Amino acid sequence: MKDKKEKPIYLDRNEFNYEVSPLVAESLASFNPNDLCTYTRYFQDGIKSELSAYLGELYNVPESNIVLGYGGEHILKNAIHYFLSVAKNKKIMIPSYSWWYYKAIADEIHGENIKYPIHEANGEFSYDIDKLIEIANQEKPYVLLIATPNNPTGNILPLEDLKRVLAAIPADTIVILDEAYTIFRKNTVQYIAELIKEFPNLLVIRTFSKFFGLPGLRLGYGFYGNKLKNFEDFNTMYLGYNKLTEKLGIAALKSTDYYNDVAQKLDKDKELYLKELNRLNGFTVYKSHANFILVKYPIELKEKLQKALNKEHIIVKFMNEDNLNSHMRITLGQTNVNKQVVDIIKKTALDK
Ligand SMILES: Cc1ncc(COP(=O)(O)O)c(C=O)c1O
């Protein structure tokens, strides 16, 4: 008998629900398998890889200050493991609401996690910058992790505030900036070179998984300031990365118009969520700079919402964390799916 079960629509993983860019598809189709017969590293040209050289040009950063990894996850894990294992000081500061994985990685090597606050006011979350600076100066952590945009709250740390933080914390604290959800636009590219120059203890991590919608490619990249050269040695693969992956990464970087169009669609659909659901009693939709949206709902509706979404095979993430347990994080789908989710939630909330 044929399996008639409908395929679930996963809106709980912050993946990409559009198609790859035509150029990425074309680059995959035209990849010459014989290219795999040699290593990626171009010893003779004095560069680490084609992709990091390309990124270096785009970002105006020396190629030597760029690292690659198996997703942002890999660079994050390597960085936290490396930094906390070489230091006596095992303190790492992470945002109070953040990707659970930060704490998990730090726990793996017995790091000491210190939380710093993110506040909620007027329909958005924001970092408490004064408090962050105060805690950093009190605790003197070896590593400070900042995520912008942050998962799951969707807020950013504006550049001016970031610079204020970097200038006000102990100079030897290493700062990891997780920018996995950053949108690739001129104004989000330009500041990197200046930032790592001015703050040599800074590592900025980005990925092809979110804006470029290629989480299955497992490709992340990072920029580090000159004091973190040892980390580069630790992280870099002597024989290079992966030729196919690098080629597709470059094709994605050449497709920014395509991905910016998608980002615009997502922005429009976030507006729909804000407009339609903020009107409902007990609901708050938080302003988000990422490819997901965080929604607070009346907790008594939890089961009804779960049932209504399940019925349509739609999976969203019902949060279950301290102070974030009557919230759901919904990854944006294509517009028709976003409209469907909004309708289901509205119907459930209005159904007495
Ligand atoms: C906040 C944050 N940082 C980094 C990542 C890493 O993504 P990837 O390893 O796919 O680059 C994720 C993935 O969901 C994330 O939510």
The ligand as a MOL file (V3000), in Angstrom:
LIG
                    3D

  0  0  0     0  0            999 V3000
M  V30 BEGIN CTAB
M  V30 COUNTS 16 16 0 0 0
M  V30 BEGIN ATOM
M  V30 1 C 22.7690 31.0560 16.6120 0
M  V30 2 C 23.3600 30.0550 15.6710 0
M  V30 3 N 24.6610 30.1170 15.4040 0
M  V30 4 C 25.2530 29.2570 14.5740 0
M  V30 5 C 24.5180 28.2650 13.9590 0
M  V30 6 C 25.3140 27.3300 13.1090 0
M  V30 7 O 24.8020 27.0110 11.9040 0
M  V30 8 P 25.6980 26.2040 10.8460 0
M  V30 9 O 26.5390 25.2470 11.6140 0
M  V30 10 O 24.7070 25.5060 10.0000 0
M  V30 11 O 26.5000 27.2170 10.1300 0
M  V30 12 C 23.1390 28.1360 14.2190 0
M  V30 13 C 22.3270 27.0860 13.5890 0
M  V30 14 O 21.1400 26.9840 13.7300 0
M  V30 15 C 22.5450 29.0670 15.1000 0
M  V30 16 O 21.2490 29.0200 15.4120 0
M  V30 END ATOM
M  V30 BEGIN BOND
M  V30 1 1 1 2
M  V30 2 1 2 3
M  V30 3 2 2 15
M  V30 4 2 3 4
M  V30 5 1 4 5
M  V30 6 1 5 6
M  V30 7 2 5 12
M  V30 8 1 6 7
M  V30 9 1 7 8
M  V30 10 2 8 9
M  V30 11 1 8 10
M  V30 12 1 8 11
M  V30 13 1 12 13
M  V30 14 1 12 15
M  V30 15 2 13 14
M  V30 16 1 15 16
M  V30 END BOND
M  V30 END CTAB
M  END
